[in-house]
Amino acid sequence: MWYRSKRPRGGRDGFTLIEMLVVIAIIAVLAAVVGPEIFKSLGDANTSATRQQIEMLGAALDGYRLDNHAYPTTEQGLAALRTEPVAGQRPPRWRGPYLKRAVPLDAWDKPYVYVSPGVHDPQGYDLSSLGRDGREGGEGEDADVTSWSAEEGAGK
């Protein structure tokens, strides 16, 4: 027994132009509604990752301070967490490395800004990322991520 199609002879498989345009319009509307939320989440993820790295670097800086009774100077920088500073800058009891890997870049592939003693924390340090735009200030993904809280004023 042969299978017979219920379609009339000469009928074609496929979609009409109108059907294709309707599908494309639906996809465009969905992309317009969902797209901004996805990109916002990506920006939030970069900020969150940078905040986590600042906390991790803060723990390493605290370990350095416990051994040496001071944070690395601005000149020594975060590199002092990985490699022992050279003679003349050598801390008295460096027991590093305080980081397992090289000092990371922020989520936007820019170096962190480290100052010790800090402007916001004169007894400690200021550690920050300048955000996506690489400039101080900004909002959203361009906002700075810092080791201090804007609400606290001074201190971490």
C-alpha positions in Angstrom: 0.0 0.0 0.0 1.3 3.3 -1.0 1.1 6.4 1.2 -0.7 9.2 -0.4 -0.3 12.8 0.7 -3.4 14.8 1.4 -1.8 17.8 -0.3 -3.0 18.6 -3.7 -0.7 18.0 -6.6 1.6 20.9 -7.3 1.6 22.0 -3.6 5.1 23.1 -2.3 6.9 22.5 1.0 8.4 25.4 2.9 7.4 28.8 4.3 5.9 31.8 2.6 7.6 35.2 2.7 5.0 36.5 5.1 5.5 33.6 7.5 9.3 34.3 7.4 8.8 38.0 8.1 6.5 37.2 11.0 9.1 34.9 12.6 11.9 37.5 12.1 9.7 40.2 13.6 9.0 38.0 16.7 12.7 37.3 17.1 13.5 41.0 16.8 11.0 41.9 19.5 12.4 39.2 21.8 15.9 40.5 21.2 14.9 44.1 21.9 13.3 43.0 25.2 15.8 40.5 26.5 19.1 41.8 25.0 19.5 44.8 27.4 19.0 42.6 30.4 21.6 40.1 29.2 24.2 42.9 28.7 23.3 44.4 32.1 24.0 41.1 33.7 27.3 40.9 31.9 28.3 44.3 33.3 27.2 43.2 36.8 29.3 40.0 36.5 32.4 42.1 35.6 31.8 44.4 38.6 31.2 41.4 40.9 34.3 39.6 39.7 36.4 42.7 40.3 35.0 43.2 43.8 35.9 39.6 44.6 39.4 40.1 43.3 39.8 43.2 45.4 38.7 41.2 48.5 41.2 38.4 47.6 44.0 41.0 47.2 43.0 42.5 50.5 43.4 39.2 52.2 46.9 38.8 50.7 47.8 42.4 51.7 46.6 41.6 55.3 48.9 38.6 55.3 51.8 40.7 54.2 51.1 43.2 56.9 51.0 40.5 59.6 54.5 39.4 58.6 56.0 42.8 58.0 54.0 45.1 60.3 53.1 47.4 57.4 51.5 47.2 54.0 53.7 47.3 50.9 54.4 50.9 49.9 52.9 52.5 46.8 56.3 52.1 45.1 56.5 48.4 45.9 52.9 48.0 44.8 51.0 44.8 44.5 54.0 43.0 43.0 55.4 42.8 46.6 52.7 40.1 47.2 54.2 37.8 44.6 57.9 38.6 44.5 60.2 39.8 47.4 61.1 43.4 47.0 64.7 44.2 46.1 67.3 45.3 48.7 66.6 48.8 50.1 62.9 48.1 49.9 63.1 44.7 51.4 60.6 44.2 54.3 62.1 42.7 57.5 60.2 39.4 57.5 58.9 38.8 53.9 57.4 35.2 53.9 55.7 35.3 50.6 54.6 34.8 48.0 51.2 35.9 49.4 49.6 35.1 46.0 49.7 31.8 44.3 49.7 33.4 40.8 50.7 36.7 39.3 48.8 39.8 40.4 45.6 39.7 38.3 44.2 42.4 36.1 40.6 43.6 36.8 37.7 42.2 34.8 38.4 44.8 32.0 42.0 43.8 31.7 43.4 46.9 33.4 45.8 47.0 36.4 44.5 47.8 39.8 45.3 51.2 41.4 47.1 50.7 44.8 48.1 53.5 47.1 49.6 53.0 50.6 49.1 54.8 52.9 45.7 55.4 51.4 43.8 58.6 51.0 40.5 56.9 52.1 42.3 54.7 54.6 45.4 56.5 56.0 46.3 53.6 58.3 46.0 51.1 55.5 45.7 51.2 51.7 43.4 52.2 48.9 42.9 49.5 46.2 40.6 50.2 43.3 39.7 49.4 39.7 38.7 52.3 37.4 36.0 50.3 35.7 35.4 49.7 32.0 36.2 53.2 30.9 39.6 53.3 32.8 38.8 56.8 34.3 37.9 57.9 37.8 34.2 58.1 38.5 31.4 57.0 36.2 28.2 55.0 36.6 27.1 51.5 35.9 29.9 49.4 34.4 32.1 52.5 34.1 31.9 53.0 37.9 35.0 52.5 40.0 35.2 49.4 42.2 37.0 50.2 45.4 38.3 48.6 48.6 36.5 51.3 50.6 32.8 52.1 50.8 31.5 55.4 49.7 29.1 55.4 52.7 31.9 54.8 55.2 34.1 57.6 54.0 37.5 56.6 55.5 38.4 52.9 56.2 37.7 49.6 54.5 
